[in-house]
Amino acid sequence: MIRGLNIILSVTSLLALGGVYTLKYTTADTASEKLALERTVDRQEADLSIVKADWAYLTQPGHIGPMVRRHVDVLELEIVEQKQFVRFEDLPMRVAATTDDADLTALFEALEQGIDPIAALIEASSE
């Protein structure tokens, strides 16, 4: 009886040892993957800051102006005139949109009656 108990406890100890060993190396692998991902994110953030700096330099008016003057014939740009600017009050008002509530009312009535209009459309298209 004691011998059987010792065998069971020895096997259980070996299984627990194997589990702890596996857990240790799984944790180490996960930590190395995390570190690699952090390095990748840091590298991408550095690349992004370089791209933002390049964009800030390339969009400066002092950088764009000479290029525009050099290629003005190809771009066909014109100088903005004062008459192109207006006050907000001078803008025409929008025409009031007319709404046709008949279709929406018919849809709601069909739904209240338990009719599924989408299912009806699907059945009609499959015939």
Secondary structure, 3 states (H helix, E strand, C coil): CHHHHHHHHHHHHHHHHHHHHHHHHHHHHHHHHHHHHHHHHHHHHHHHHHHHHHHHHHCCHHHHHHHHHHCHHHHCCCCCCHHHCCCHHHCCCCCCCCCCHHHHHHHHHHHHCCCCHHHHHHHHHHC
